[in-house]
Amino acid sequence: MISTTANADPDDFFSPFVSGSYNYDSNFFRLQNDQAAMARLGTSNMAESYFQFTAGAKVNWHISRQLIKAKAEVNRTRFNKYKVLNFDGRDTMLQWDWLIGSALSGDVGVSEKTAQGSFVNIQQPINNLITLKRAFFHGGIELGAPWKLKFGVEKSDSTNSLASQNTLDSTVNTYNTGLQYQTRKGSLLELTSQMSDGRYPNRQIVGLAPVDNGYKQWDNGIQATWEPSGKIKLLGHLNYTQRRYADVPQRNFSGVTGLLSANWQVTEKTGLGLLVYRDIGVVENTTASYSVNRGVTLTASWKATDKVAFNLNVAQSRIAYTGDPGFVLSTGPAREDKLSTLQAGVSYAVLRNTNLGVILQRGVNQSNQDLLSYRFNSVMLNLRSVF
């Protein structure tokens, strides 16, 4: 980590980094069996391996009471068997954490990221690069302790490079406000209200009918942060969510969403975590406009020595693919998946700023639809250096 100047603020830094990883997946395209693999790939071998190389830098720069943050990263992914999937990605961000007087503060910024889309629903070696552009502005006004008024606006643009996926291209404008209460011990309680306007420029064809997937969504609720002790931290938010589709009201959604997370620092070297959630997810296929996800995740970490650390992650989620436009009569149930994963990792500090890591993962997906259940095992070996 390199300081920007000899007399720089200790929080200022210019931090270049590089990393390289080897990845292996026993069922890269998430196929159910050998027969499905022969139909999709022309071979019963469902495994794939690839290398990924990344280089970039992060910057923190204080100018008086203002803080400028920046990130620039490029990555190159090269596959062993399906070279048509080779791609170059990027991840950039520029953010200004602003402060005016003693009562006004917030952040404003832009970001852009290009990465490969999921193969869970495509299930074949067809490259789809997703570019996500985001612009945001958030602010807060101190109303006098312990109250604070918060507000913000965001714009998110998502585009797909694959023509068959362009009905998923979208622009989502989000507006939010909240009233926050902070106790003397640092706990937070906030009433929140958010409205999202989702627009899809390319209409989806269902049967012979063009469908506009545009929607409006309202999330009204409460969120809280509480630290009952120095070792336990609780975070949660609970919303009543309504999503409305003007063109296809059959896709409307109303219900409770939210999450609860708990982190417990059991000892100086051991930690446990719990996450329970229910939310609306983005779907990367044309069979549903969104999914309703609910699940639970358990985590454990252990710092065995100053150089060696272990972590474990166990998760189970249920994914309901909702939003059938209802133009075709169907007596079958909507698709629902149950995905269970087990992940174990170990990292070793080779040098002060260089880490070697290994991550092993096993996953099992059970679906109520034919040919959509699958199993996989994966390995990632990663070396990362920060200068």
C-alpha positions in Angstrom: 0.0 0.0 0.0 1.6 3.3 -1.1 0.8 6.6 0.5 -0.1 9.4 -2.0 2.3 11.9 -0.5 5.0 12.0 2.2 2.7 14.0 4.6 -0.6 12.4 3.5 -3.5 11.6 5.8 -3.0 8.1 7.2 -6.3 7.1 5.6 -5.0 8.1 2.1 -3.6 5.4 -0.1 -2.9 4.3 -3.6 -3.1 0.5 -3.6 -2.3 -1.5 -6.8 -3.1 -5.2 -6.8 -2.8 -8.3 -9.1 -4.3 -11.7 -8.8 -4.4 -15.0 -10.7 -6.7 -18.0 -10.2 -7.2 -21.5 -11.5 -10.8 -22.7 -11.4 -12.3 -26.1 -12.0 -16.0 -27.0 -12.1 -17.3 -30.6 -12.5 -20.6 -29.4 -14.0 -20.0 -26.0 -15.4 -23.2 -25.6 -17.4 -25.4 -27.0 -14.6 -26.8 -30.0 -16.5 -28.8 -32.8 -14.9 -27.2 -35.9 -16.4 -25.1 -37.4 -19.2 -28.1 -37.4 -21.6 -28.7 -33.7 -21.1 -25.0 -33.1 -21.6 -25.0 -35.0 -24.9 -28.0 -33.0 -26.1 -26.5 -29.6 -25.1 -22.8 -30.2 -25.5 -22.4 -33.2 -27.8 -20.3 -34.9 -25.0 -21.0 -36.4 -21.6 -18.1 -34.6 -20.1 -19.6 -31.7 -18.2 -16.4 -30.4 -16.6 -14.5 -27.2 -17.5 -11.5 -25.3 -16.1 -10.3 -21.8 -16.7 -7.7 -19.3 -15.6 -8.5 -15.7 -14.6 -6.0 -12.9 -14.3 -6.8 -9.5 -12.7 -4.9 -6.3 -12.3 -6.1 -2.9 -10.9 -5.8 -0.3 -8.2 -7.8 1.4 -5.5 -7.4 5.0 -4.3 -8.5 6.9 -1.2 -7.7 10.6 -1.3 -8.7 13.2 1.3 -9.1 16.8 0.1 -9.7 18.8 3.2 -12.9 17.2 4.7 -13.9 15.5 1.4 -12.9 12.0 0.4 -12.4 10.7 -3.1 -12.6 7.0 -3.7 -11.7 5.3 -7.0 -11.2 1.7 -8.3 -10.1 0.5 -11.7 -9.8 -3.2 -12.5 -9.4 -5.3 -15.6 -9.6 -9.0 -15.8 -9.0 -11.7 -18.5 -10.6 -15.1 -18.4 -9.4 -18.0 -20.6 -11.1 -21.4 -20.8 -9.5 -24.7 -21.3 -12.1 -26.5 -23.5 -14.7 -23.9 -24.6 -12.5 -21.1 -25.8 -15.5 -19.4 -27.4 -16.3 -18.3 -23.8 -13.0 -16.4 -23.4 -13.7 -12.8 -22.4 -12.1 -9.6 -20.9 -14.0 -7.8 -18.2 -13.6 -4.6 -16.2 -14.8 -3.1 -12.9 -14.5 0.7 -12.3 -15.9 3.1 -9.7 -15.5 6.8 -8.8 -17.1 8.1 -5.6 -17.0 11.4 -3.7 -17.9 11.2 0.0 -19.0 14.8 0.6 -19.4 16.9 3.7 -20.9 20.4 4.0 -20.7 22.0 7.4 -21.7 19.9 10.3 -25.2 18.9 9.2 -25.0 17.8 5.5 -23.2 14.7 4.3 -23.5 12.0 1.7 -21.9 10.4 -1.4 -22.2 10.7 -5.2 -20.6 8.5 -7.8 -20.6 6.2 -10.8 -19.6 2.7 -11.5 -19.4 0.3 -14.5 -18.8 -3.5 -14.5 -18.7 -6.0 -17.3 -18.8 -9.7 -16.4 -19.9 -13.0 -17.8 -23.6 -14.0 -17.3 -24.7 -17.1 -15.4 -24.9 -20.5 -17.3 -27.5 -21.9 -14.9 -30.4 -21.2 -17.3 -28.5 -21.0 -20.7 -26.9 -24.4 -20.1 -24.7 -24.3 -23.1 -21.4 -22.7 -24.2 -22.9 -19.4 -25.5 -21.1 -16.2 -24.2 -23.3 -13.5 -22.7 -21.5 -10.5 -21.2 -23.6 -8.3 -18.9 -22.6 -4.7 -18.5 -24.0 -2.9 -15.4 -23.7 0.9 -15.2 -24.7 2.6 -12.0 -25.0 6.3 -10.9 -26.0 7.3 -7.4 -26.5 10.2 -5.0 -27.2 9.9 -1.3 -27.4 12.5 1.3 -28.3 13.0 5.0 -29.3 16.0 7.1 -28.7 16.1 10.8 -31.9 17.3 12.5 -30.4 17.4 15.9 -29.3 14.4 17.9 -30.4 11.7 17.7 -32.4 12.3 14.5 -31.2 12.3 10.8 -33.1 12.6 7.6 -31.7 10.5 4.7 -32.5 10.5 1.0 -31.1 9.2 -2.3 -31.5 8.5 -5.9 -29.9 5.8 -8.1 -29.9 4.7 -11.7 -28.9 1.3 -12.9 -28.6 0.2 -16.5 -28.1 -3.5 -17.4 -27.3 -4.7 -21.0 -26.7 -8.2 -22.4 -24.4 -8.9 -25.3 -26.3 -12.0 -26.4 -29.2 -11.2 -28.7 -31.5 -13.9 -27.2 -31.1 -12.2 -23.8 -31.7 -8.6 -24.8 -35.3 -8.8 -23.4 -33.5 -8.7 -20.0 -31.9 -5.3 -20.8 -33.2 -2.8 -18.2 -33.0 0.6 -16.6 -34.1 0.9 -13.0 -34.5 4.3 -11.3 -34.7 4.2 -7.5 -35.7 6.9 -5.1 -35.5 6.5 -1.3 -35.9 8.4 1.9 -35.7 7.5 5.6 -35.7 8.9 9.1 -32.9 7.6 11.3 -32.7 7.5 15.1 -29.3 6.7 16.7 -28.9 5.9 20.4 -26.0 7.0 22.5 -24.5 3.5 22.3 -24.5 3.6 18.5 -27.5 1.4 17.7 -29.6 2.6 14.7 -33.3 2.5 14.0 -34.6 3.7 10.6 -37.9 4.1 8.9 -37.4 3.7 5.2 -39.4 4.2 2.0 -38.2 3.3 -1.5 -39.8 3.4 -5.0 -38.2 1.7 -8.0 -39.2 2.3 -11.6 -38.0 -0.6 -13.9 -38.1 -0.2 -17.6 -37.3 -2.8 -20.3 -36.6 -1.3 -23.8 -37.0 -4.7 -25.6 -40.3 -6.4 -25.3 -40.6 -10.1 -24.6 -42.6 -12.2 -27.0 -44.8 -14.7 -25.2 -46.8 -16.8 -27.7 -47.6 -14.1 -30.3 -48.0 -11.3 -27.8 -45.3 -8.6 -27.1 -45.0 -8.2 -23.3 -43.7 -5.1 -21.6 -41.8 -6.2 -18.4 -41.8 -2.6 -17.0 -42.8 -2.3 -13.4 -43.0 -0.1 -10.4 -42.0 -1.3 -6.9 -42.5 0.1 -3.4 -40.6 -1.0 -0.4 -41.7 0.4 2.9 -40.3 -0.8 6.2 -37.9 -0.6 9.0 -34.2 -1.4 9.5 -32.1 -1.6 12.6 -28.5 -2.2 13.8 -27.9 -3.3 17.4 -24.7 -4.4 19.2 -25.8 -5.9 22.5 -22.1 -6.5 23.3 -18.7 -5.9 21.8 -18.8 -9.4 20.4 -22.3 -9.6 18.9 -23.7 -7.5 16.1 -27.3 -7.8 14.8 -28.6 -6.2 11.6 -32.0 -6.5 10.1 -34.5 -4.9 7.8 -38.2 -5.8 7.2 -40.2 -4.4 4.3 -43.6 -4.7 2.8 -42.9 -5.0 -0.9 -45.3 -4.3 -3.7 -44.4 -4.7 -7.4 -46.9 -3.8 -10.1 -46.8 -4.5 -13.9 -49.0 -2.2 -16.0 -48.9 -4.5 -19.1 -49.2 -7.9 -17.3 -50.9 -7.6 -13.9 -50.7 -11.4 -13.6 -47.1 -10.8 -12.6 -47.9 -8.5 -9.6 -46.2 -9.3 -6.3 -47.1 -8.3 -2.7 -45.5 -9.6 0.4 -42.9 -9.3 3.2 -39.2 -9.1 2.3 -36.2 -8.5 4.4 -33.2 -10.1 6.1 -31.7 -10.7 9.5 -28.0 -11.2 10.1 -26.1 -12.0 13.3 -22.4 -12.1 13.8 -20.8 -13.4 17.0 -17.0 -13.0 17.6 -16.8 -16.1 19.9 -13.1 -15.7 20.6 -10.3 -13.5 19.3 -9.7 -16.0 16.5 -13.2 -17.6 16.0 -16.4 -16.1 14.6 -19.9 -17.4 13.7 -22.5 -15.8 11.4 -26.2 -16.4 10.5 -28.2 -14.8 7.6 -31.9 -15.4 7.0 -33.6 -13.6 4.1 -36.5 -13.3 1.7 -36.2 -11.0 -1.4 -37.0 -10.5 -5.0 -34.2 -11.5 -7.3 -33.1 -10.8 -10.9 -33.6 -13.7 -13.3 -31.2 -14.2 -16.2 -33.7 -16.0 -18.5 -36.8 -15.2 -20.5 -39.2 -17.7 -18.6 -39.8 -15.4 -15.6 -39.5 -11.7 -14.9 -38.2 -12.2 -11.4 -37.8 -14.8 -8.7 -38.8 -14.8 -5.0 -35.8 -16.1 -3.0 -35.7 -17.2 0.6 -32.9 -18.9 2.4 -30.5 -19.3 5.3 -26.7 -19.1 5.4 -24.4 -20.2 8.3 -20.7 -19.1 8.4 -17.8 -20.0 10.6 -14.2 -18.6 10.6 -11.1 -19.5 12.5 -7.7 -17.7 12.4 -5.4 -20.6 13.3 -2.2 -18.6 13.2 -1.1 -15.1 12.0 -0.7 -16.6 8.5 -3.4 -19.2 8.2 -7.2 -18.8 8.3 -10.1 -21.1 7.7 -13.7 -20.4 6.8 -16.9 -22.5 6.2 -20.1 -21.6 4.6 -23.3 -23.6 4.5 -26.3 -22.3 2.6 -29.7 -23.4 1.4 -32.1 -21.3 -0.7 -35.5 -21.8 -2.3 -35.9 -19.9 -5.6 -39.5 -19.5 -7.0 -39.5 -18.4 -10.6 -42.7 -16.3 -10.7 -44.1 -13.8 -13.2 -45.8 -16.1 -15.8 -47.7 -13.7 -18.1 -50.6 -16.1 -18.2 -51.2 -16.0 -21.9 -50.8 -19.8 -22.3 -52.9 -22.1 -20.1 -50.7 -24.3 -18.0 -51.8 -26.9 -15.4 -48.2 -27.5 -14.2 -46.7 -25.7 -11.2 -44.3 -22.7 -11.6 -40.7 -23.6 -11.4 -39.2 -23.8 -8.0 -35.6 -24.8 -7.1 -33.9 -25.7 -3.8 -30.2 -25.0 -3.9 -27.9 -26.3 -1.2 -24.2 -25.4 -1.1 -21.3 -26.3 1.2 -18.1 -24.2 0.8 -14.8 -24.5 2.7 -11.8 -22.3 2.3 -8.3 -21.7 3.6 -5.9 -18.8 3.1 -2.2 -18.5 3.8 -0.2 -15.3 4.0 2.8 -16.1 1.8 4.2 -12.6 2.3 3.0 -9.5 4.1 0.8 -8.4 1.2 0.5 -11.7 -0.7 -2.2 -14.3 0.1 -2.7 -17.8 -1.3 -6.2 -19.2 -1.1 -8.1 -22.4 -1.8 -11.9 -22.7 -2.0 -13.8 -26.0 -2.3 -17.5 -26.0 -3.0 -20.2 -28.6 -3.5 -23.7 -27.8 -4.7 -27.0 -29.7 -5.2 -30.0 -28.2 -6.9 -33.4 -29.9 -6.8 -36.0 -28.6 -9.2 -39.7 -29.4 -9.7 -39.1 -29.1 -13.5 -37.6 -31.7 -15.8 -33.9 -31.5 -16.6 -33.2 -28.6 -14.2 -31.8 -30.5 -11.2 -28.0 -30.8 -11.0 -25.0 -31.3 -8.9 -21.5 -29.8 -9.0 -18.1 -29.7 -7.3 -15.7 -26.8 -7.8 -12.2 -25.8 -6.8 -10.6 -22.4 -6.9 -6.9 -21.7 -6.3 -6.1 -18.0 -6.0 -2.9 -15.9 -5.5 -3.4 -12.2 -4.8 -0.8 -9.5 -4.1 -1.5 -5.9 -2.9 1.3 -3.4 -3.2 
